[in-house]
Amino acid sequence: MAKTLTMDDLLAGVDTVILESGAVVEGKIISVKKNEILVDIGAYGVGLVPRREVGFGKKYDVDETVAVSVVEPELDNGYVLLSLRKAAKDRGWDEIQKVVEDGKSIEVVPYDANRGGLLIEYEGVRGFMPVSQLSAEHYPRVTDKDEILRRLHELIGKPMAAQIINVDQKANKLIFSEREAIKDGLADRLTSLKIGDVVKGIVTGIVDFGAFVNVDGIEGLIHISEISWERVASVADVLKIGDQIQAKIISIDKDRLSLSIKQTTADPWLDEAAKFHVSDNVEGTITRITPFGAFVQISPAIEALVHVSELGEGSNPEKLFKLNEKKTFTVLEIDTENRKISLGVKK
């Protein structure tokens, strides 16, 4: 690494020191503009740092002493072309190595994003945080690639905790993880929770089999069968991303919660089932027809089954029933433990 020339060296104007490309010098900032920074580098005049060579995530002030790397000793306008980014990068790998050895978390600010993750510059070195290393709070639980990119762009410019999980200076490789940085805090929060607790959360993703929920930084999943006591045909019909919900913890598996919305309320099936008795005649609407029988809605929360064995030998449910048809049936069995009611065709 080139020797850093201090302000004293530069002001002294030592003749034996030749300003060459790649040299690292100290200077004092004399102007900060949108597209450039001007730096007084003593006997060598004024240096210009174009915007592309400033670096990301750091602001500079007038009169601040900085280390800069010489890109071109002299431009046509008389300035020395300088780079703050390169000078920081040359020293940055040493600082990064110290961070890795300490094993501590740091704060980073993404400066850009692609569909694979976030682009981050730390101590002048550019690195990457893959989507898979984001916390539950920031992980984009969607399948549409454009929507993933949109959500990642929302994180640009926002400080976030991170831990360096892979560093290779020769390969110019630097990988960050938000998940690892918050792991200890997440473990503490998980130990404070237990099965049966009712928690608040925000829906972060909708999939065919359920909904993902962020519970104070912990990822939770509500299976479609745990959304409502009534049958849910589509999760998207009931829940939307951003919805605030209350749910009961029904399982804790490592760092993920299994949640239930329906178990935060009494089961209406039991209340409605208490109104029926074996041998009662009930009117219901055919809701589903299968080879093994037909399902019949006999109350808002109860869908009972007429098994094919109750229809006579060789009977075909699809020929005997029509969807949305209303018919009268006889209650044959009530199984409250398994929430089932069996029906027979009224004689």
Disulfide bonds with the S-S distance in Angstrom:
none
